Amino acid sequence: MPNIKSAKKRVLVSETRNARNRSAIAEVRTSMRKLNAAIESGDKAMAQEIFRETSKLLDQAVSAGRIHINTAANKKSGFAKRINALA
């Protein structure tokens, strides 16, 4: 544990940000799990609706610097291909 006041504050701030980032990433992962379940069930309309929400969450995570832009693009592309394959 640090002794200097500014170092103590940095520890507290980093813990707060870490918790916020973990929560946001968990929300994205949960949304991706829901989307996978919708795709597996074969319901294209529901999958498209969840895809819009998931895409929004991925874009928000990118803009906040939580995930890399290419990671989000690859996820969205893969989901879009799987949804379009449902006919």
C-alpha positions in Angstrom: 0.0 0.0 0.0 1.4 3.4 -1.0 2.3 6.0 1.6 2.1 9.1 -0.6 -1.3 10.8 -0.8 -1.4 11.0 -4.6 -0.4 7.4 -4.9 -3.2 6.4 -2.6 -5.6 8.3 -4.7 -4.3 6.7 -7.9 -5.0 3.3 -6.3 -8.6 4.3 -5.5 -9.2 5.8 -8.9 -7.8 2.8 -10.7 -10.0 0.4 -8.7 -13.0 2.5 -9.6 -12.2 2.5 -13.3 -11.3 -1.2 -13.2 -14.7 -2.0 -11.8 -16.5 0.2 -14.3 -14.6 -1.3 -17.2 -15.3 -4.9 -16.0 -19.0 -4.1 -15.7 -19.2 -2.7 -19.2 -17.3 -5.7 -20.7 -19.5 -8.1 -18.8 -22.6 -6.3 -20.3 -21.1 -6.7 -23.8 -20.4 -10.4 -23.3 -23.9 -11.0 -21.9 -25.4 -9.4 -25.0 -23.2 -11.5 -27.3 -24.3 -14.7 -25.4 -28.0 -13.6 -26.0 -27.2 -13.0 -29.6 -25.6 -16.4 -30.0 -28.7 -18.0 -28.4 -31.0 -16.2 -30.7 -29.0 -17.3 -33.8 -28.9 -20.9 -32.6 -32.7 -20.9 -32.1 -33.0 -19.8 -35.7 -35.2 -16.7 -35.0 -33.9 -14.2 -37.5 -36.1 -11.2 -36.4 -35.1 -11.6 -32.8 -31.5 -12.0 -33.8 -31.5 -8.8 -35.8 -33.0 -6.9 -32.9 -30.4 -8.2 -30.4 -27.7 -7.6 -33.0 -28.5 -3.9 -33.1 -28.2 -3.7 -29.3 -25.0 -5.7 -29.3 -23.5 -3.5 -32.1 -24.3 -0.4 -30.0 -22.6 -1.9 -26.9 -19.5 -2.9 -28.9 -19.3 0.6 -30.4 -19.6 2.2 -27.0 -16.9 -0.1 -25.6 -14.6 0.9 -28.5 -15.2 4.6 -28.0 -14.5 4.3 -24.2 -11.2 2.4 -25.0 -12.3 -0.8 -23.4 -11.8 -3.0 -26.5 -9.9 -2.6 -29.7 -11.8 -1.3 -32.8 -10.8 -4.3 -34.9 -12.0 -6.7 -32.2 -15.4 -5.1 -32.3 -15.4 -5.0 -36.1 -14.6 -8.7 -36.3 -17.3 -9.6 -33.8 -20.0 -7.5 -35.6 -18.9 -9.0 -39.0 -19.1 -12.5 -37.8 -22.5 -12.0 -36.2 -23.8 -10.3 -39.4 -22.7 -13.3 -41.5 -24.4 -15.8 -39.2 -27.6 -13.7 -39.1 -27.7 -13.3 -42.9 -27.2 -17.1 -43.3 -30.5 -17.6 -41.5 -33.2 -17.9 -44.2 
